[in-house]
């Protein structure tokens, strides 16, 4: 893809808008773009900060101990919950990585491990569909998470982003700046930052997922697919990658649903037409109305949990994957789903 057909090609005044973002990012000179499908990026100056050793902050919990070990403890500092099982190969790969990263964080975060074979209820409540799955809790609520055995650099970046005032990790700061750029409508700047991160860490799943998402939202579906195709097999289940893939799959799912007027008429005639409500949820999500889409599916779960082999709940979990674990719509709908399933 060239700058001529790339909607995120570098603007003439690139760099002039960097000061409007609160996160500080140090851009250096020009560097070639090595990320697949990425625009030419700016150099990115990175330096490693020394880590402070911490006491052993890792423990195993149970269903009965979850409230004290996670919910209450997360009011003191963030708590990571690692859902695993003895038979899970990727779980064994993640274990030393995440434990070392937590110890290296110097007491800013704790790790709680939960065996889902022995204690499946909490994992089911949170919609865990594959392991390893890691959820981050702050102030008693799940705020972020990831799936799969991420490399050490990505786990470290995840923790640095999570803990308040951790600082010192320029990759994490750059990724935060990219998110701010997206939120401000500056997709060009976001794409440049993701490209700069990929110069340093070609397998950074947050940057790959972010760049692919930008391309997909701009209608560059083939380029987005090319970016995702470069993801190593071991990282394909990482949350940022799975989110873009889920979004692309949902877009294909709604392609043949047509206008919502006919669905509204069907629901007006029969409020228990669950298929019409299900299809409406897909259209609502496609329009960006996540709260309404979630409520439509929750209504089906509330009225008939077994409809279409629990299809409404399964679709809602796909929404969660596409929206991201920390999205407000995900957090709100997940709490409502938990109330329905476990009340």
Secondary structure in CASP SS format (residue, H / E / C, confidence):
PFRMAT SS
TARGET T0000
AUTHOR 0000-0000-0000
METHOD secondary structure of the structure
MODEL  1
X C 1.00
X C 1.00
X C 1.00
X C 1.00
X C 1.00
X C 1.00
X C 1.00
X C 1.00
X C 1.00
X C 1.00
X C 1.00
X C 1.00
X C 1.00
X C 1.00
X C 1.00
X C 1.00
X C 1.00
X H 1.00
X H 1.00
X H 1.00
X C 1.00
X C 1.00
X C 1.00
X C 1.00
X C 1.00
X C 1.00
X E 1.00
X E 1.00
X E 1.00
X E 1.00
X C 1.00
X C 1.00
X C 1.00
X C 1.00
X C 1.00
X C 1.00
X C 1.00
X C 1.00
X C 1.00
X C 1.00
X C 1.00
X E 1.00
X E 1.00
X E 1.00
X C 1.00
X C 1.00
X C 1.00
X C 1.00
X C 1.00
X C 1.00
X C 1.00
X C 1.00
X C 1.00
X C 1.00
X C 1.00
X C 1.00
X C 1.00
X E 1.00
X E 1.00
X E 1.00
X C 1.00
X C 1.00
X C 1.00
X C 1.00
X C 1.00
X H 1.00
X H 1.00
X H 1.00
X H 1.00
X H 1.00
X H 1.00
X H 1.00
X H 1.00
X H 1.00
X H 1.00
X C 1.00
X C 1.00
X E 1.00
X E 1.00
X E 1.00
X E 1.00
X E 1.00
X E 1.00
X E 1.00
X C 1.00
X C 1.00
X C 1.00
X C 1.00
X H 1.00
X H 1.00
X H 1.00
X H 1.00
X H 1.00
X H 1.00
X H 1.00
X H 1.00
X H 1.00
X H 1.00
X H 1.00
X H 1.00
X H 1.00
X H 1.00
X H 1.00
X H 1.00
X C 1.00
X C 1.00
X C 1.00
X C 1.00
X E 1.00
X E 1.00
X E 1.00
X E 1.00
X E 1.00
X E 1.00
X E 1.00
X C 1.00
X C 1.00
X C 1.00
X C 1.00
X H 1.00
X H 1.00
X H 1.00
X H 1.00
X H 1.00
X H 1.00
X C 1.00
X C 1.00
X C 1.00
X C 1.00
X C 1.00
X C 1.00
X C 1.00
X E 1.00
X E 1.00
X E 1.00
X E 1.00
X E 1.00
X E 1.00
X C 1.00
X C 1.00
X E 1.00
X E 1.00
X E 1.00
X E 1.00
X E 1.00
X E 1.00
X E 1.00
X C 1.00
X C 1.00
X C 1.00
X C 1.00
X H 1.00
X H 1.00
X H 1.00
X H 1.00
X H 1.00
X H 1.00
X H 1.00
X H 1.00
X H 1.00
X H 1.00
X H 1.00
X C 1.00
X C 1.00
X C 1.00
X C 1.00
X C 1.00
X C 1.00
X C 1.00
X H 1.00
X H 1.00
X H 1.00
X H 1.00
X H 1.00
X H 1.00
X H 1.00
X H 1.00
X H 1.00
X H 1.00
X H 1.00
X H 1.00
X H 1.00
X H 1.00
X C 1.00
X C 1.00
X C 1.00
X H 1.00
X H 1.00
X H 1.00
X H 1.00
X H 1.00
X H 1.00
X H 1.00
X H 1.00
X H 1.00
X H 1.00
X H 1.00
X H 1.00
X H 1.00
X H 1.00
X C 1.00
X C 1.00
X C 1.00
X C 1.00
X H 1.00
X H 1.00
X H 1.00
X H 1.00
X H 1.00
X H 1.00
X H 1.00
X H 1.00
X H 1.00
X H 1.00
X H 1.00
X H 1.00
X H 1.00
X C 1.00
X C 1.00
X C 1.00
X H 1.00
X H 1.00
X H 1.00
X H 1.00
X H 1.00
X H 1.00
X H 1.00
X H 1.00
X H 1.00
X C 1.00
X C 1.00
X C 1.00
X H 1.00
X H 1.00
X H 1.00
X C 1.00
X C 1.00
X C 1.00
X H 1.00
X H 1.00
X H 1.00
X H 1.00
X H 1.00
X H 1.00
X H 1.00
X H 1.00
X H 1.00
X H 1.00
X H 1.00
X H 1.00
X H 1.00
X H 1.00
X H 1.00
X C 1.00
X C 1.00
X C 1.00
X C 1.00
X C 1.00
X C 1.00
X H 1.00
X H 1.00
X H 1.00
X H 1.00
X H 1.00
X H 1.00
X H 1.00
X H 1.00
X H 1.00
X H 1.00
X C 1.00
X C 1.00
X C 1.00
X C 1.00
X H 1.00
X H 1.00
X H 1.00
X H 1.00
X H 1.00
X H 1.00
X H 1.00
X H 1.00
X H 1.00
X H 1.00
X H 1.00
X H 1.00
X H 1.00
X C 1.00
X C 1.00
X C 1.00
X H 1.00
X H 1.00
X H 1.00
X H 1.00
X H 1.00
X H 1.00
X H 1.00
X H 1.00
X H 1.00
X H 1.00
X H 1.00
X H 1.00
X H 1.00
X H 1.00
X C 1.00
X C 1.00
X C 1.00
X C 1.00
X C 1.00
X C 1.00
X C 1.00
X H 1.00
X H 1.00
X H 1.00
X H 1.00
X H 1.00
X H 1.00
X H 1.00
X H 1.00
X H 1.00
X H 1.00
X H 1.00
X H 1.00
X H 1.00
X C 1.00
X C 1.00
X C 1.00
X C 1.00
X H 1.00
X H 1.00
X H 1.00
X H 1.00
X H 1.00
X H 1.00
X H 1.00
X H 1.00
X H 1.00
X H 1.00
X H 1.00
X H 1.00
X H 1.00
X H 1.00
X H 1.00
X C 1.00
END
